[in-house]
Amino acid sequence: MTRKSPPNYPIFAEDEYPPTSSLKIHGPPGSGKTTQLLLRLMGLLEAGYSLSDIAFVTYHKELSSDILSRLEEYGFIGSEELDKPTTGETRYIGTIHGIASRISGGAFRNLESAKTKHRREFMREVYSRPYDAPATRSDITPIGELAFDCIEWLKKNRIPISQPTRAPQYVEYRSNWRGAPSLREFQREWEEYKTEKGLFDFTDQLTHALDEKKSPSTPVLIVDEAQDMFPLLSKLVNEWRKDADVVVIAGDPHQTVNTHEGASPKFFDAIELPTVVLPDSHRVPELHWQTARRLLDRHHEPPELNVRDTREATLEEVRSPRFGYNRGQWIAPTGKSSPPWLLKQYAPDGDALLIARTRLQCLGIAWSLMEAGALFRSQNGLLGWDTPGVGEGRTRLFNALQKIRGLSPDESDGGSRAPEKLESSELALTLDEARTLLRAIDSKCIRSRKNRFRRTTDSVWEMLNKHPHDNISLKKLDWHLTKEFWVRYTTGPGAVEWLSGFFEKPEEQIALRNALQRTNRPITSLEATPRVSTIHSTKGGQAETTICYDGVPPRVTQSLHRPGAKATEDLIWYVGLTRSSQNLVIVRGGFDWITPYLPSTVVNQGEIV
């Protein structure tokens, strides 16, 4: 196996703590914390350990995928292991939920993870109530979400269901659901429903591993993002540590953002291992670091950090136009200082993060981008073109419509013939593009064909199944399509009104039609597009430009008087202020229900201390 060169970085503190040492790594923003873990992993392999001796535990799928990809790039695993990472030597490199499932002895093998659709069906069947119906006010969480949030919080914090009032969402749950069942009853009904439908929650994987004393039992345990462990995770990691000879745990207590799940810096601080603090940030410019440092300094002791002296870095404040919202519908701005305008002004190359405190704000930002016809990525549920299922399907359909664009029938005979351009066309759709297009069009545009012996030929779906790895030529696809198809669906933006199924939704109509108006080329990659995300979900992410919407929602505002609440909130904004490598834009206003949070004493462009 030919190896590519690994990163040309030294292992920090290697002389004092070689790779075979147990260690706690405090990694400030941009300091290469994950890279240091990877270097130590490779050092362990060079010291004689095998990959099967190592459990590398992450909190996000993206991070575990990145670790595996880098191991393949450097020649430590082959493409076969990368394609099937949950078996063989890499089976313990992954999310903690995934690893817990793999060591369960098959307890979850024939079960399906419970998704939003299952919770929605449960609420309708058992309580005749909506799970996620849009609220009349932006600060009200739908009752179904509140009920499940309460139960999940109690599980993650290892608190019995007999103490429901300890869940921070409980008061809102009881006040917004008249005649609500007790949480004990709700949980019992949900557990019975899961058993009946063959479902499991992610917390079930963790509690099963803990209760059944299941462990990877590897000589080496590496844990990343440890600052965001809630009590259940912390307890499980501590149990797994007992079986390991070498334990390396990395995190940054100042980047604890999942406090709403019960995470706290105290769990990371309580880990009794020799500790090193990575001293250099390879991302954060001096100007941005001083802003973040001033914020952190209000309630915490900032780390000593050598940052980039990027004199071209910028820090600006702008005032946002108003976003309108009512019952799930948006009136999103598209003019000056709107999200599309900000991207054009500060990140014309698309290397940008647009972040806000709440998902609802991010939805408004995403809606504004859709109305402008912009392509963008996002976390799940925020309308991005890369999100699993929804966004991926939109991207495939967009590409299919672009490839058939302009191939309209010959109008000289009333459009009765298929377009002559098909005869010489070499255009083809990917199999996924073809399937998505055919599911989105009027079924009357798909015909059954008979040969001269009047036997019905293969249906279009049978034809696609015969070519599972091939692109489908438009000439081959035309055999199964009526002339009406070529009339309706080759007009670019005009084709959108004829779409059916999921793509009838207003947001999908807006996204597709406006993007088709903006460009006439298929999407080859989304990597150079901006990303919309809550601050919570952007941790670990970075971009040349960060556009950060200031402000907190009413429930956070109401809680800030509690002891320690502002100190906790500052950690979230500290993460947001340290994502950019060049330009940081603070956006004020825009959402009526949002209260400003970042004071002018923190966002001070001129002062560097």
N, C-alpha and C positions, 0 to 999 in steps of 0.2 A: 504494500500500500504506500503510495507516494504522498508524503506530507507537504502541505503548504506551510508557509512560515507563520507561527503563532504571533500574537502581538508583541512588539518589541518593547515591553515594559518589564522592569524588575519586579520581583515579588517584594512588596513592602515589608520591611523588618525581617527579611529572610535570615539574616545572621542570628538574630535573637530568637526568632520563631520560624524554624524551617517548616516546609509543607507538612511534615508529620506531627507538628505541634497542634494542640488544641488551642483555640484562639477565638476572641470576640473582636469583630471589625466594625468600627464606627465609621461609616462612609458618608460624609456631607455631600450635598448636591454636586453632581458632575465629577466626583473624585474617582470614579472607576471601581466602585465597590464590587459589582458583579464580575468585572474583568479580573480583579484580584482573586475572587473565588475560583474563577476558571483557571487562572495560573496555578493556584494551589492544588486544584484538582489534577492538572497535568503534572505537577510536581509529585503528587502521590502516585500517579501511574508510573512515572520514571523511577520512583523509589521501590517499585515492585508490587504495588497494589493493582488489582484489575478493576475494570468498571463495575463488575458484579459485586465488588467489595464496597461500593460507594452508593449511598443514598443522597441525592442532591434534591433538596426540597424547596420548591418555590410556591408563591401564592397565586401567580397568574400563569395561564397557559402560554401567553406570548413569551414570557421569560423562559419557561422550560423549553419551548420550541427554539428559541434563540440559542440556548446552551447546546442543544443537540446539533443545531446547524453548524455552530462553530466547532464542535468536536469533529464533525464530518469534514469541515473545511480544512482542519489541521491534520486530518488523517488518522484520528484516534478511533473512528467508527467508519463503516462503509455505508453506501447508499441503502443497503438492505436494512440496516439497523435504523436509519433515518426514516425509512418508509414504515417500519413496524417497531416503534420505540418502546411499546409497552410489553414486549417480550424480549427474551435474551438478556444480554448484559446491561442494557439500558433501562430495564424495567423499573428501576428505582430512581430514575431521573424524571421528575415531573412535579405536578402540583401535589400538595399534601392530600387533597381529596382523592386524586387518582391513585397515589401510592397506597392510601388506606384501603381503596377498593381492591387493589391487586393482592394485598395480603389478607383479604377477608376470608379466604378459603372458598370463594365462589358465592358468597352471600348475596352479591348484587349482580351476578352474571346474567340472570334472566329477567332483570328488572330494568325499568326505564326511569331516568331522572325526571322528577316532577318539574314541569315547565309552567309558564304563565297560562298556557291554554288549559292545562289540567286544573289549575287553581280556579280559573274562570268557570270551567264546567262544574267543579265542586260547589262553588258558591251558588250557581244557578240551580243545580239539582237538589242540594241539601237545604239551602236557605232562601232560594228564590230572590237572591240579591245580587247586584252586580259586583264583580271583583274590582274592576278598574274603570268604572264609568267616570267621565270627566266631571270634576267638581265645578260648582258655580263660582267658587272663589279659588284663586291660584294657590292659597296657602292651606287648603284642605286636602288631606290625603284620602282617597276613596276607602270606604270601610273595609273592603276585602283586603286591600294591601295592609291596612292598619292591623287587622287581626293576625295575618301571617307574620307581619313584622314583630308583633309582640311575642308570638310563639318562638320565632327564630332567635330573637334577642335573648329570651330566657334560656334556650338551649345553648347558645354560644357562650353565655356567661355562667353556665352550670348552676342555674337557679331553678328550683322545682316549680312546676306549674301551680302549686298551691300558694305561691307568692307572686301573683300576677301584677300587683301594684308596683313591683320593682322595675317593671319594663317601662322605659320612658315614654312609650307610645300609648300606655294603657289609659290614661285620662282622656286623651283624644279619642281613643277607640270607644270608650263608654259614653262619651258625650255626643258623638256623631252617629252612633248606631242605636237608635231607640229600640228597646227590647232585645238588646244584644245578648247572645248566649254567654255563659261564663267561658273563660278561656279554657278551663278544664274540659267542658263539654265540646267546645270547638275543636280542641286538639284531639279528643277521642274520636269525633266524627271524621276528622281528617286522616287519622291513622287507619281507621277502618276503610276509608275510601282508597287510601294508598294500597292497602293489602288487597282489596278487591280488584284494583286496576293494575296491580303489579308495578307500583311506583316507589321511588325513594327520594328523600331530600338529601342534599349534600351533607348536612349535619349528621344524617344517619350514618354516613361512612365514617365520620370522625368518632362518633360515640360508640359505634360497633368496635372499632379498633381499640378504643380505650377500655371499654367494658370487657372485651374478650382478650385483652392483653396481647393484641397483635402488634408486631413490630417488624420492620425490614430486617432487623438483626444483622446489620452490616457493620464491619469494623470501622467504617468511616461514615459520619453524618455531617452533611453540609446544609445549612439553612440560610436562605436569603430573605430579605424584607421582614426580618424578625420583629421590627418595631410595630408592625400591624397585627401581631398575634392577639386575638381575644382569649379569654381564659380557657376555653376548650382547646384551642390550638396550643396554647402555652403548656397546658397539662400534658397533651399528647406528645409534643416535642420533648418535654422533660422525661417522659417515659422512654421514648426512643433513644435518648442520650445514654441511658443506662446500659445499653447493649453495645455502644460504640467505644472504640479505643481513641479515635481521633474525632474531635467535634469542632467544627468551624461554623460560627454563627455570625451573620452580618446584618446590619441594619443601620438606621439613623433615627434615634429617638426624637429628633427635631422634625422628622418627616412622618410622624404618626397622624394619619388622616382618617383612619377607620374607627374613630372614637365612637361613632354612632352604633358600631357593632360591639362595643365593649373593649376595643383595643386601647392600650395605654402604654406610654413610655416605660412605666414601672416594670413591665414584664421583661423588656430588653435590659434595663438597668440591673434587674435582680439576677441575671445570669452570671454566675461566678466563674469567670474565665479570664485569663490575662487579656487585656484590652489594648488595641492600638487604634489611633484615630488617623485616617488617611489625610495627609496635609495639603494636597493640591487639588484644585478644581480645574478640570480641563474644559469646562463649558462656561461657567458663570463669569461675566465681565465685572470689573471692579465697580462700575456704576450701579449695576443691578445688585451686586452683593451687599453694598452698603445700605441699599434700600431694604433688602431682606434682613440684614443684620440689625438695623434700627427697629424693625418690627419684632424680631426675636428677642431683642434686648429688653423689651417691656416686661417680660415675665420669665425669661430663660437666660441661660448663660451661653452665648453663641460660641461655636468652636473657632479656634484659630485656623484660618484657611488662607492659603496662597491662591489668589484668583488671577484671571487673565487681565492684563493691563491693555484692554482693547479701547483705544482712544476714539475709535469710530462708533462705539456702542452708543445707542440712544435710549432715552427714557422720556416718554411724552405722555401727556394726559389729553383726552378728548371728551367732549360731551356727546352722548348718544341721543339720536332721535327716539321718539317713543315707540315701544312695542305694544300693540293692542292684543288682548287675549280675553276670550270669553267662551266657556264650555268647549274647550279643545280647538277653537278656531283662532287663527292669528291674523293680525294686520301688521305685517312685518315691514320695517323701513327698507328702502332700497336706495335712498339718496345719500347726501353728504353725511359722513360719519356712520353710515350703516355698515354692517359686516362686509358686503361686497366692496364698498368704497374703501374701507380700512385695508382690506387685502390688496387692492390695487395700489393704494398709497404706500403701504409699508412692506408688503410681501408679494410683489408681482410675480416672483418665481414659484409661489405656492408653498414655500417652506415655512409654515406657520401653524401655531396652535391657537385656537379660539377657545378660551376657557371661562367658566363661570361657576358660581357656588352651587347652583341647583340644576337639576335635569330640565326643569321647566324653562329656565332661561336659555339653556342650550338648545331646546326645541325651537324657541323663538329665533335664535341665531341661525339654526339650520334652515328654518322656514324662509328666512330672508335670503339665504344663499340659494335655496331652490327657486325662489321667485326670480332671482337674477340668472338662473340657468347655470350656476356654478357647480362643478364637481367637487366633492369633499368626502373625507373619511370621518368616521365617528365611532364612539363606543356603541354597544348594542342599544337599540331603542331610540336612537337619536337621528334616524333618517339618512345616515351616511350611505354612500354608494358601495362601501366595502363590508357592511354588516352582514353576518351570516343569514342566509335565507332571503330577507327582504332586499337589502342593498345589492347583494350578489345577483338576484333575479332581475332587478332593475337594470344593472349593468349589462347583463346578457341580452336583455330585450333591447336596450339602447343600441348595442352593437349590431344586433340582427336588423333593426330598422334602418340603421345607417348603411348596412351592406346592400339592402334591397332598395335604398332610396333612389328615386329617379327611374327605376325600371318599370315604368307604367306601360300599359298596353298601347298598341298603335291606335290612335284615335281616328284614323282614316276609315276604318271599318266599324266605327262605333265601339271600339274597345272590345271586340269579340275575340281577339287572338291574344295569346300570351306575348309578352314583350319580345320583339325580335332580338334585343340585346342579349337575351339568355343564350341564344345559339352560340355566340362567340364568347360568352362570359366565363371566366375562370373563377369567379367568386364562389366562396363556400362559407357555410356557417359551421361553427363548432357544434358538436353534438348537444351540449348544454344550451347554446343559443337557439338551435332548432327546436328543442323540446320546450323552452320557455316561450318562444314565439308562438308555437302551435297551441299552447295552453292559453295564450292571451288573446287569440283571435276568435272571431265568430266561428262556431263549429260548422256553419253552413258553407264556409270557405274551404273546408276539407272534404274531399270527395272519395268515394270508393271507385276503384277502376276495375273493369272487366276486360279480359282478353277476348280474342275472336271466337273462342269456344264457350264464351259467356260464363266462364268461371271467374269468381271474384279474386283479384290479385291481392297481395299483401296490403294491409292497411299501412298508413304512414307510420304508425307506432311500431308495427312489426318490422318495417323497413329500417327504422332507427335502431331497433334492437339488434339487427343483423350487422350493424356497423358501430359497435360500442367504442371503438378507439379511432374512428375516422371522422374527418370533416365531411359534411354533407354538401355536395354541390347544389347550386340553385337549380340547375337543369334536372337533377334527380328529384329535388323537392317539388318542382313544378308539376311532376307527374301526378301528385296527390292534391294539387290546389286548383281551385276554380279561378276563372278569369276575374271574378269579383275580388279575390284576394289581391291581385295585382293593381286593381283600381283603388282599393281602400288603403293598403298598407305600404305603398311605395312613395308616399307624399311627405315623408319626414315628420314635421310637427303635426301636420294634418291627420296623420295616422292614429294619433293618440285618442281621438274621440271614439274610435271604433274598438278600442281595447276592452276586454271583459275580465272578469275574475278580480283578483287582487288589484290589478292595475286600473280599476275603476275608482279607487279611492282618490279623494281630492289631492292629497299630498303627492301621490304617485303621478297623477295627471300633471300637476305643476312641475314636478321634477323632470319628467320625461319631455314634456312639450317644450319647456323653456331651455333645457339643455340641447334639444334637437335644433332649436332656433339659434342657439349660440354657436354651434359648431356642426360641421357635416362630416366629421371623421369618427371612426370607432375609437373606443378607449383601449389603449394598449397597456397602460399601467396607471395605477392610482397613487404611486409613491410620491409623485411631485405635486400632490394636491393637499390643501390644508386639512387639519383635523379639528373637529368640534368635540369637546369633552368637558365633563365636570372636573374640578380641581382634584377630587378624589381619584378619578380614573386616569388622570394624566401623570400621576407619580411614576417616575422612571422614564417618562417621555421627554423629548426635547425638540427644539426647533430653532431656526435662526431668529424667528420673530414670534413673540408671544403677545396675543391680544387678550388682556385680562379684564373681564367685566367686574367692577367693584360691587360689593353689596351682599347682604345676607337676608334670608327670608324671615317672615314674622316669627316663626317658632324659635329660630336662633336668636333673634333680637330679644324676645321675651325671656330667654334663658341666660342672657349674658350677665345678669345680676348675681347668678349663683357663684359660689366660691370656685375658682379654678376654670370657669367657663371661658373667659377671655384668653387665658393662657392656652387652653385647648384650641380655641378658634385661631389663635395666632399661628399655631403649627400648620394648619391647613393653608393659610395664606402664604406662609413661608415657602411651602412647596410650589404654589402658583407663581411666586415672584422669582423663582430660580430655574425656570424651564428654558429660558432663551439664551442664545449665545451671542446675539447681536442687538436686537431691537425689542424693547419692552414698552407696550402701549397700555396704559391704564384707562379704561373706559368708564366714565361716570354716568349715572342715570340710566334712562331707557326703560326701566321696569317700575311701574307705580308701586308695587308691593314690596320692593326691595329697599332696605335701609343701608345707607353708605357705611362702609366699615374701615377702609384704609384712610387714616387721617393725613392731612397735608404735612404733618411733622415727620411722617414716615416716607411719603413719596415726595422727596425733595431733590430736584434735579441737580442743584448746584453743589451740594455739600458732599464731600468725600472725606471721611475721618480716618 
